[in-house]
Amino acid sequence: MRLSALILPLALLAGPAMAQTGGTHTVTEQMIVDRKAVFATVESVDVVSARARIGGTIGELRVDEGDAVAAGDILAVVVDDRIAPQIGAANGEVAALESQLAQARIDLTRAQDLFDRGIFPQARLDEARTGVSVLEGQLDAARQNRNVLVQQSRQGDVLAPASGRVLQVPVTSGSVVMSGEAVAMIASDLYLLRLRLPERHARSIHEGDAVIVDVSDLTGDVAPSGYIRQVYPQVEDGRVIADAVVDGLGSYFVGERVRVYVGVDERPAILVPEAYLENRYGVDYVRLQHGDGSHSDIVVQRGLDSDAGVEILGGLAAGDLLVQP
């Protein structure tokens, strides 16, 4: 069976126009694009991981597979039981240093008063001032340490890195996770079709080439056609990989297979306007005009239809003159 019997309606390349005058048509050959049927998979442009920033236990899980999320949404809360006692200890240390600093300032005030009356040595006054400065530094460091622990506790919120749909949630509430472990996999909102073609077609496809989606596979608001967005420069397992953009793929499942047609070659073909064909009991005929002006009906093998005409696979040759039946 010829490849043309398996392809969609053909898109014409630049070629000679079909000669037609009055009620006659002169048969000519034209270059057309051969389209190959392949199965493409629906893929997301980006699949990102929402990861835990701290180690601990999943205290709350807020998403499930299939949920739509927006960037910044809290997907889960990781609880580290060690952080709360550490924050308590830091609060106690800050309180103790605040008390010591308050007492040191009182002692400094007394020492300054005694020094002003001439009954307190300069060395003891300098020592009191130094003690206040040391305690102020220790208190500031203790507060910074407490802030670090508080911020670390807030990092238990696992945030969505991008808007999209949740593909996988490999954890459950109560699961123990390590820092950097994936809590959810998210597919971004932009979907495309990933084609895998035999490597012999690697140099036949280019960015911007048209891609036609099989009508039988169309559902919802999926566009009937699209274009190749990217051709990857690496052949894997004898296949060249290309991504095609088709509007309306959001209603498909990621990984779902869709049959598409992509142009992989050019070939000459004979196209005849539909009006010059007549079907009798399932057989297609055209009326051929001979050089002496006589007519005869001949059987032709009909191919696929397109906007430019019907492809004739056999029965006609370039230069034949047809008459409308």
N, C-alpha and C positions, 0 to 999 in steps of 0.2 A: 504494500500500500504506500502510495507516495506521501511525503510529509505534508503536502498541501491539503490532504484529506483530513488532517488532524488539527489544522490551525483555525484561528478565528478569522472573521472578515479581514481582508488584507488592507493595509495602509499603503498607499502608493508613494513611491519615490518620484523624483523628477524624471520624466520620460516623454516620448512623443504622445501627443493627444490622439484620441480615437477619431479617425476621419469619418465624418458623417455629413452627407449632403442630401437634402430632401428625404426620401424614404429609403435611402440606401446607406450602407455602412461598410467602409473598407477595413478589413481586419489588419491590425498591427500588433506587434509585440511590445510590451512595456516591462520595465524593471519594477518589481514589487518586493516588499519585505516579507520574508518567511518568518513566521512566528512559531516559537517552540513552547509547548505546554510543560510547565514545571509546577511543582508544589512549593509554595513559599510558607514560611512560618511567621506568625505575628510575634514581633519582638518589641521590647521597649528600647528607646534610644539609650537610656541609662537605667541600670539596676544598681541601686545603692543600698548599703547596709546601715541600719540604725544600731549603733554599738553602745554598750555600757561604758561609762567613763570611769566608774569605780567598781571594785569587786564587792560582792555581797549577795543578798538573797532578793529575788523578785518579790517585792511586797505587794505590788499591784500591777496587773496587766490589763491595759485598756483597749487593745485592738485584737482583731482576729483576721485570718486570711480573707481577702476580698474587700476589706474595708478601705474606703477612700480617706486619705489623710492630707493635711496641708503642711507645708514646711513650718517647723517649730512646734507642732502638736506634741503633747506628751504621750508617748506610746506605752511606757511602763515606768515604774518607780523601783529603783534598786535601793535596798536598805542595808547599811553596814552597821551591825550592832555594836561595833567597837567605837564608832564615832561619837555616839551620845555620851558615854562615860568620859571620853577625851575632852569633849566640850565642857562637861561638868567640872573636870579637873582644871581646865583652863580658866573657867569662871572663878573657881576658888582661888587660883593663883593671882588673878587680876584683883580680886577683892582683898587678898592679903597684902599685896603691894600697895594698893590704894590706902589701906590703913597705915602701913609703914611710912608712906610718903606724907600722909597727913600729920603723923607724929613728928617726922623729921622736919617738916616746915614749922611746926610749933616750937621745936627745940631751936631751930635757926632764929626764929623771932626772939626768943628769950636770950640767946647768945648775942644777938645784935644789940639788944637793949643793955645787957651787962657790959658789952664792949664800949657802947656809947658813954657809959658812966665810968669807964676806966678801970673796971674790976674784972675784966675778962680778957685773956690773952688773944693775940691775933691768930696764932696757930690753931687754937680751939675753934675760932670763928670760921677759918678757912676749912677746917675739917667738917664742920656742920654743913657748910655750903656744898662741899664735895659729896657728902652723904645724900643731900637732896637731889643733886644732879644724877648720881648713880641710880637712885630709886626711880627718878623720872624716866631714865633710859630703860630700866628693867620693866617698868609698867607699860611703856610703849611697845616693847618687844613682846610682852605677854598678850597685849591686846591684838597685835598683829598675828600672833600664833593662834589665838582664838578665832580671828576672822578667817584664817586659812581653813580651820576645821569646819567652821560654819559653811564656807563656800564649798568645801568638799562634800558636806552633807547635801547641799543643793544640787550637786552634780549627779546625784542619784536619779534625777529625772532623765529618762532616755527620750531624746527629741528626734522628730522626723527630719532628716537632712534635706528632704525635697518633697514637693507635692506629688501625689500619685496614688497607686493602689498597692495594698499590702499583698505580697506574693507568698511569703513564708513567715511563720512565727515559730522558731524552733525551741522555744522555752515555754514554761507554764508558771503560774503563780507558785512561789515556794522554791523554784529552781535556783541553784547556786550558780552565779556567773562570775567570770573573771573580768578584770578591767580590759576593755577592747573587744570583748566577745560580742558577736552579733545577736541582737534580740529580735530583729525583724528585717526582712528584705522588701524593698519598696521599688516598684517599677514607676518611672516617671510618666507624666501624662502624655508624652509624645510617643506614639506608636508607629511602627513601620513594618514592611514585609521584608523578610530576609530570604533571598533567593540563593540557591546552590545549583550552579550549572556545570556541565562537563567542561573540563579545562580546554577542550578544543574551541569553545566559544569565548575564551578569555579575551581575545582581541576583537570580538564582534560586538561586544556590548560596551556602552560608554555612558558617562553621566549625562542625564537629560533625556535618554531614550525613553520612549513611551512603554508603559506596562498596562496591559488590559486584564481586568479581573473577570474570571469566569462568571457569566450571568447566573448560573445555577448556584454559585456560592455566595451571592450577594444577599445580605440581610441588613435591615435597618437603613441607616443613612450612608452606607458605604458607597463611595464614588466608584463608577464603573471603570475608571482608568486612573493612572498615576504616572510617575516618572522615576527613573533610577537616580537616587540621591548620591550614592557612593559605590565605587567598585574597589574592593579590597585588593591590595597588590600582593596577595599571598594565596597560593593554591593549597588547599587542604584535602587530603584523601582523594585527589584527582578532581576536585571541584573548585570552581572560582565562586567567591561569595560576593553578593551585591545587595545593597539595601534600596528598597523602593518606597517612596512616599505615596500613600493613598489616603485620602480624607475619609474620616468616619470609622476608623478602626477601633475606636474606644469601646465599642460594644462586643468586640471579640475577646476571647481568652488569650492570654500570653502563652505562646507555644502552639496555638491552633493552626492547622494547615489550611491554606487557601490555594486553589488552583489559579495560576495566572499565565499569561502569554507574553512572551518577550521576543522582540525581533533579533534573530541571530545570523541572518544571511540575506542575500539578495538573489533573485533569479528572474529570468524572463518569463512572461506569461501572456496569454491572450485573454483580453477582457471584452465582453460583448454586452451592449445594453440589453436590459431585461425585455424590452419591447420586441427584440428580434428573435426571441425564443418562443417556441410553442410546445406545450406538453400534451402528448396524446397517449392515454392509457399508461402513464408512468414513464414514457420515453420522451426525451427532449429532441426537437427538430429545429433546424434553421433552414431558411430558403436561400439557396445559393444561385446567384446570377452568373451565367456563362458568357463567354465572349460574343456569342452569336445572338445574345439577348434572351435566350431561353432560361427557364428556371427549373430547379430541382430541389426537393426537400431531402436533406441528409441528416442522419442521426449524429448527435454530438454527446460527449461525456461532460456533464455539468459538474463544476466544482463549487466553490463557496461564493456567496454573494458579498459585495462590498458597495460602498457608495458610488464607486466608479464603474460598476458593472458586474457581470457574472463571469467568473473564470471558466474557461473552456479547456478541459484537460485533453481532449482528443476529438478529431473530426474536422478541424479547421487548420489552415496555415496562413501565415502572413501574406497579405495581398488579395485574399479572397474578398469578393464583393457580395454583401448580404442585402436582402430585400425584406422589408417587413411583411410577415405572412398576412 
